[in-house]
Every structure is written in C-alpha cells, then in structure tokens.
Amino acid sequence: MTDYGHPLRFGAFVTPDAGNPHRTVSLARTADTVGLDILGVQDHPYQAGFFDTWTFLSSLAAQTRRLTLFPDVISVPLRQPAVLARSAATLDVLSDGRVEMGLGVGAFPKGIAAMGGPERTPGESIDALEEAIAVMRALWNPGGGPVRLRGRYHWVDGAEPGPPPAHPIGIWIGAYKPRLLGLTGRLADGWIPSSMYASPEQIRELAKIMDRAASAAGRHPGEIRRWYNVAGSFTSRGGGFLQGAPKLWIEQLTELALSQGISGFILAPGQAGESDLRRFAEEVAPGVRENVAAARGTAVPQRAEQADLAPSERTTGHAIDLDEASRPRAPKRPAARRTETGQSGADALVYFHNNLRSELEQLGGVIEQVASGHSDPAAARSLINRMSMRQNYWSLGAFCAAYCRVVTVHHTIEDQRMFPDLRDGDPELGPVLDRLGEEHEVIAAVLTRLDEALVAMIDDPDRLTAVRAEFDRLSEMLLSHLDYEEEELLEPIARLGIVV
C-alpha cells in the first residue's frame, strides 16, 4: 500500500439519537466550530430510537457552515434511488456544495424486511446497489437528457435529470465483503469502512481486494479516496488502536495515512463528546498533518481562516479592480501523469465555468431586451419564463439575483474545498490561490453593487442605466477571472487528482 497524496480530512461520526437530539446537534456544531471537515450520520431506518437520517442532515446543514455532510452510510434498500438523488442534489445546493453520498447495501435484512423493504440475498443487494448508483448519477447529470434505465431492481423511464447539484457529489460505499469491495473498486469515488467492523490490519487486506478490482477496471487505486470511521479513548495508558494519549493517536493515524492511503479519519466521540472532538481537532489532526507533510516533503498545509467567514465578514484585498497585471503565476511543470479523477475534476471546472459564461451572456441579452423595448415581448417573456420569471423588471431582478447566487455558491465551494485541496497538494500554488480568493471578494462586491442597482431600478425604471453599467463591470471581471483560474489550476487539478 502507499500514500496516494490526497489532502487529509478529519471529522465526526454521530448517531441521530431520537432520545437525545440536542447532544447530537451540539456535537455537530462543535465539529463545525473547532475546524473539523466532515460530519457523517448513521442511517438505520428500522431503529425506532433513531431520527430519519436525511431529515436530520437537512437540519444540521442549516446549523453548520463548513462541514461536509453525508449519510454514513445510507440503507439503499429502504430508499428509492431517483428520489434519493433529487434529495441529495437539493441539499447540496442549499448547503453550498457540502454534501457527499455514503451508500450501503443494508446490514440488517430482518430490520429492512420489518420496514416493508425487499428481502434480497447478499448478491442481489449488491446488484441492486449498482443499479441505484447508475440511476443517481444519471439524474445528477443536467445535460444528459431524459433518463431511461431499466434494471432488475431499479428503473426510470424518461425521468428528467435535475436539479443539478452544486458540485459533483461523490459516491462512497461502506464495503467489507469481496464482491462489494469489487463494486467499490470499479465504480465508487470513495470507500468508507469503520474500525468497529474492520481493524487497521484487516483494512489492509480488504483494500487489496478493492484495488485489484479497480486495476482490472482500468482505474488507478489512488482514484478511490479512503475515509475511515474510528472510535477510541483519550487515556493516559496506551492499550490498542486509538487507546491512549494524543501522541499515540497521531502515530497510529499517520501510519494509516502513509502506508494505507487513508486520507479521512472520522471519529465517533465517546462519553466525553465535545471534549473528544476538540482534542481530535486541536491536538491530533495538526500532528497527523505535520507528520504526513514531512513524509511527503511538502509544507504543513495552513487552514485558511477566512474560509470560515461569511462573505460579509471577510476582508477585501483590492478595490473594485482586478489589477490583472499583478496576478501571480504558478511555476510551470513538465508534463505529468493525469489521473482519471483529476482529469474529470479539470473537465468539471471548465463545465461549470462555461455554464457561468453562457448564463452571463443570456443575462446580458435580457438586460438589452428590457432596455431597448424593441424586442418581441413574447420572445423576451419566453426566455425569462424558463428561469421562472414573469414580468420585465421584476423578472430581470430575479434573473440577476439567481445568477449572482450561482456565482457566489461556486466561489464558496472553491474557497472552502477546492482551494484547500490544491494548497495541501502543492504549496507552491499558494500565491495564486490567495489571489483567486481575493478576486472572489472583489467580484462579490460587484455582485452586491449590481443587486443594489436592481433594487433601485424596481422603484425607479430610469436606474436601468446603472444596472447596465454594473453588469458590464461584472461581465468584464468575471470572464477575466474565469480565464485566469483555468490557466493556473487546470493542470494541477488533473495532476493532483482533485475532486471539483
């Protein structure tokens, strides 16, 4: 096994305990405020003492700001895949791109049957999971047209894809048996075992099965990210895996990262609860990051403090001007191997940027239609209605507001996820990433001014001139920014295997 160079992530693994919901909410908030990266929530719908996981995740999304949220892992036999896909996409948009999808075949057949779920053999459950993944991914592809898939267990017949998620949602599978490990190697974006079911020694052997399947499918094993749910106790004595002082935890998790390629550690806190999470975030995580960075020969990644702030709380690095001539450039590297995951990430970034360019052009066209008054009113309304709008000025305001939100969500995802991943993978990108983050703030200020001009236009139609001026400023800056970002980041995204 090896270190695949993925950025390290640390998180919390919690139970949706219906008997003590406030404790779980408190743990989630603590994880968010102390700087952890991930929040996984168990899913056992047949357990009467648990809240519904998806509803609970939605509530937690509203009470946290930075955590990646995912069901850890969801019982697919009790979820209709097409509905699950739309639920995940919805929450991803509402949480500004913070959702991943953990899937399982259902570990307790009797409980599933008691809830009216299907009674399947292990092999049938794996086949059903593969079909479910195909349905979900198809419905997340906004450009794919009507989806028609007919499997033995799951099917859709002409379902329209959408709503599109805010970012490409990863599929993580909880797998321990050979056949399901094979499916994970062939199809999944990530693997999410638990130390409660597989020790570090067992993980090594299970990973070999998964990696052989990945290689047989033409994938590099490093394209599958590995997160590990873990449990332990902070004690003065060492007595096994994660049973001891933080120093022992650091040593053991460093070993797993460097020798087995595990890049995420998600702690199920004990009775100490919030104290466990604080020690994990403030003592263990920095130590592991430092050790792994030393082994990789890279700088210790710095957690960007401003990424945790709401846009209104951040500082602006420049006035309303991008000052293109002063942009730093990343060192140019000789051609390097591009991973499949990384190339997909680079392609995804271009796809998102092209959508922003296309919608910006449409927005400019609508502004000109409203301004000139010479266009066919029916044609103008047709374009606007496709964006759920009705009347010219009000509709233009709504169209602009919707576009501004899309830009803001995209930049927030980059600030909180993509840029830290790139910074971890290649510290020499730091000046470029810093500058791109500053440009996000400059563009945010222009978006605010455009919004203010739109509000003023509703009361005074003569203010349309100001709207056009602010739109022209936004168009010039945003197009320049997107070009700069692609020039500097597409190569490292592909080289480092960054998920966008």
Stockholm file with secondary structure:
# STOCKHOLM 1.0

chainA/1-500         MTDYGHPLRFGAFVTPDAGNPHRTVSLARTADTVGLDILGVQDHPYQAGFFDTWTFLSSLAAQTRRLTLFPDVISVPLRQPAVLARSAATLDVLSDGRVEMGLGVGAFPKGIAAMGGPERTPGESIDALEEAIAVMRALWNPGGGPVRLRGRYHWVDGAEPGPPPAHPIGIWIGAYKPRLLGLTGRLADGWIPSSMYASPEQIRELAKIMDRAASAAGRHPGEIRRWYNVAGSFTSRGGGFLQGAPKLWIEQLTELALSQGISGFILAPGQAGESDLRRFAEEVAPGVRENVAAARGTAVPQRAEQADLAPSERTTGHAIDLDEASRPRAPKRPAARRTETGQSGADALVYFHNNLRSELEQLGGVIEQVASGHSDPAAARSLINRMSMRQNYWSLGAFCAAYCRVVTVHHTIEDQRMFPDLRDGDPELGPVLDRLGEEHEVIAAVLTRLDEALVAMIDDPDRLTAVRAEFDRLSEMLLSHLDYEEEELLEPIARLGIVV
#=GR chainA/1-500 SS CCCCCCCCEEEEEECCBTTSHHHHHHHHHHHHHTTCCEEEECCCTTCTTBCCHHHHHHHHHHHCSSCEEEETTEEGGGSCHHHHHHHHHHHHHHTTSCBCEEEECCSCHHHHHHTTCCCCCHHHHHHHHHHHHHHHHHHTCTTSCSEEEECSSCEEEEECCCSCCSSCCCEEECCCSHHHHHHHHHHCSEECCBTTTSCHHHHHHHHHHHHHHHHHTTCCGGGSEEEEEEECEECSSCCSTTEECHHHHHHHHHHHHHHHCCCEEEEECCTTTHHHHHHIIIIIHHHHHHHHHHHHTCCCCCCCGGGGSCGGGSCCSSSSCCCGGGCCCCCCCCCCCCCHHHHHHHHHHHHHHHHHHHHHHHHHHHHHHHHHCCSCHHHHHHHHHTTTCCSHHHHHHHHHHHHHHHHHHHHHHIIIIIHHHHHHHCGGGHHHHHHHHHHHHHHHHHHHHHHHHHHHHHHCGGGHHHHHHHHHHHHHHHHHHHHHHHHHHHHHHHHHTCCC
#=GC SS_cons         CCCCCCCCEEEEEECCBTTSHHHHHHHHHHHHHTTCCEEEECCCTTCTTBCCHHHHHHHHHHHCSSCEEEETTEEGGGSCHHHHHHHHHHHHHHTTSCBCEEEECCSCHHHHHHTTCCCCCHHHHHHHHHHHHHHHHHHTCTTSCSEEEECSSCEEEEECCCSCCSSCCCEEECCCSHHHHHHHHHHCSEECCBTTTSCHHHHHHHHHHHHHHHHHTTCCGGGSEEEEEEECEECSSCCSTTEECHHHHHHHHHHHHHHHCCCEEEEECCTTTHHHHHHIIIIIHHHHHHHHHHHHTCCCCCCCGGGGSCGGGSCCSSSSCCCGGGCCCCCCCCCCCCCHHHHHHHHHHHHHHHHHHHHHHHHHHHHHHHHHCCSCHHHHHHHHHTTTCCSHHHHHHHHHHHHHHHHHHHHHHIIIIIHHHHHHHCGGGHHHHHHHHHHHHHHHHHHHHHHHHHHHHHHCGGGHHHHHHHHHHHHHHHHHHHHHHHHHHHHHHHHHTCCC
//
